Amino acid sequence: MYSEKVMDHFMNPRNVGEIEEASGVGTVGNAKCGDIMKVYLKIEDNIVIDAKFKTFGCGAAVATSSMATELVIGKTIQDAVRITNKAVMEALDGLPAVKVHCSCLAEEALQAALWDYAQKHDIKIEGLKPPKEGDDHHDHGAEEEEK
């Protein structure tokens, strides 16, 4: 069902943790499946020099978070914006159809962290769209939806 790469990134996730004073932080969640991903980026001179994540969710959510952070480290901001869920899935040698949403969350978490960085530095990153309404990127979206 899962590729060896998915299993490896689940059993031995890379870049787990937090970055203190991160350049950008993005949190997204999927209420239907319960997965929550938080991605931290450290950006210097337009390059992502470090990325960490904390994910609450299934094995595929952990694996896609791990791979997304692997893919983004060392990239320019412009290249980081272009990392898609498809790129994450390909790097993991695929995901079962019922777990594709995990790769979408990983992409959204990266985008939310880049958006946070852009907002903090009052810059526009070409191709970067604001996080979708309802995404829990500020750690309070879920409460707002219930009101």
C-alpha positions as CSV (number, residue, x, y, z in Angstrom):
1,M,0.0,0.0,0.0
2,Y,2.7,2.5,1.0
3,S,6.0,2.9,-0.9
4,E,9.3,2.2,0.9
5,K,10.0,6.0,0.9
6,V,6.7,6.8,2.6
7,M,7.4,4.2,5.2
8,D,11.0,5.5,5.7
9,H,9.8,9.1,6.2
10,F,7.1,7.9,8.6
11,M,9.4,5.7,10.7
12,N,12.4,8.1,10.5
13,P,10.9,11.6,9.8
14,R,13.4,14.3,8.9
15,N,13.3,17.8,10.3
16,V,10.9,17.2,13.2
17,G,10.7,20.1,15.7
18,E,10.4,23.8,15.9
19,I,12.6,26.7,14.8
20,E,12.7,29.5,17.4
21,E,12.3,32.9,15.8
22,A,11.3,31.2,12.5
23,S,11.1,33.5,9.5
24,G,7.7,32.0,8.6
25,V,5.3,29.6,10.3
26,G,2.3,28.0,8.6
27,T,-0.3,25.8,10.3
28,V,-3.0,24.0,8.3
29,G,-5.5,21.4,9.3
30,N,-8.1,19.1,7.7
31,A,-11.1,18.8,10.0
32,K,-12.4,15.7,8.1
33,C,-9.3,13.6,8.7
34,G,-7.9,15.3,11.8
35,D,-4.5,16.0,10.4
36,I,-2.7,19.1,11.5
37,M,0.6,20.3,10.1
38,K,2.8,23.1,11.3
39,V,5.8,24.1,9.2
40,Y,8.6,26.4,10.3
41,L,11.0,28.1,7.8
42,K,14.3,29.9,8.4
43,I,15.0,32.1,5.5
44,E,18.2,34.1,4.9
45,D,19.2,36.0,1.8
46,N,16.2,34.7,-0.1
47,I,17.2,31.0,0.6
48,V,15.3,28.6,2.9
49,I,18.2,27.5,5.1
50,D,16.2,25.3,7.5
51,A,12.7,23.8,7.7
52,K,11.1,21.9,10.6
53,F,7.6,20.5,11.1
54,K,5.2,19.2,13.7
55,T,2.4,17.1,12.5
56,F,-0.5,15.5,14.3
57,G,-1.9,12.9,12.0
58,C,-1.6,9.6,10.1
59,G,1.6,8.1,8.8
60,A,1.1,9.7,5.4
61,A,0.7,13.1,7.0
62,V,4.0,12.7,8.8
63,A,5.7,11.3,5.7
64,T,4.5,14.2,3.5
65,S,5.5,16.8,6.1
66,S,9.0,15.2,6.3
67,M,9.4,15.1,2.5
68,A,8.1,18.7,2.1
69,T,10.7,20.0,4.5
70,E,13.4,18.0,2.7
71,L,12.4,19.4,-0.6
72,V,12.3,23.1,0.5
73,I,15.6,23.3,2.3
74,G,18.2,25.0,0.1
75,K,15.6,26.4,-2.3
76,T,15.2,30.1,-3.1
77,I,11.8,31.6,-2.1
78,Q,10.7,31.5,-5.7
79,D,11.6,27.8,-6.0
80,A,9.9,27.0,-2.7
81,V,6.6,28.6,-3.9
82,R,6.6,26.1,-6.8
83,I,6.8,23.0,-4.6
84,T,3.5,21.2,-5.2
85,N,1.7,18.3,-3.6
86,K,2.5,16.4,-6.8
87,A,6.2,17.0,-6.3
88,V,5.9,15.7,-2.7
89,M,4.0,12.6,-3.9
90,E,6.6,11.9,-6.6
91,A,9.5,12.3,-4.2
92,L,7.7,9.7,-2.0
93,D,7.1,7.3,-5.0
94,G,3.4,7.9,-4.7
95,L,0.6,7.8,-2.2
96,P,-2.6,5.7,-2.1
97,A,-5.5,7.7,-3.5
98,V,-7.2,8.1,-0.1
99,K,-4.0,9.8,1.2
100,V,-3.4,12.3,-1.5
101,H,-5.0,15.0,0.7
102,C,-1.9,14.6,3.0
103,S,0.3,15.9,0.2
104,C,-2.1,18.7,-0.4
105,L,-1.8,19.7,3.3
106,A,2.0,19.6,3.1
107,E,1.9,22.0,0.1
108,E,-0.6,24.2,1.9
109,A,1.6,24.3,5.1
110,L,4.7,25.3,3.1
111,Q,2.6,28.0,1.3
112,A,1.2,29.3,4.6
113,A,4.7,29.5,6.1
114,L,5.9,31.4,3.0
115,W,2.8,33.7,3.3
116,D,3.6,34.4,6.9
117,Y,7.2,35.3,5.9
118,A,6.0,37.6,3.2
119,Q,3.6,39.3,5.6
120,K,6.2,39.8,8.3
121,H,8.6,41.3,5.8
122,D,6.0,43.2,3.8
123,I,7.0,41.6,0.5
124,K,5.1,40.1,-2.4
125,I,6.3,36.7,-3.5
126,E,5.3,36.1,-7.1
127,G,2.9,33.1,-7.5
128,L,2.1,32.9,-3.7
129,K,-1.5,33.0,-2.9
130,P,-3.0,33.8,0.6
131,P,-3.9,30.7,2.6
132,K,-7.5,29.5,1.9
133,E,-10.2,30.7,4.2
134,G,-10.8,28.1,6.9
135,D,-7.1,27.0,7.0
136,D,-5.9,27.1,10.5
137,H,-2.7,29.0,9.7
138,H,-3.0,31.4,12.6
139,D,-3.8,28.7,15.2
140,H,-7.3,30.1,15.7
141,G,-9.2,29.3,12.5
142,A,-11.0,26.3,14.0
143,E,-12.5,28.4,16.7
144,E,-13.5,31.1,14.3
145,E,-15.3,28.6,12.1
146,E,-17.4,27.5,15.1
147,K,-18.7,31.0,15.9
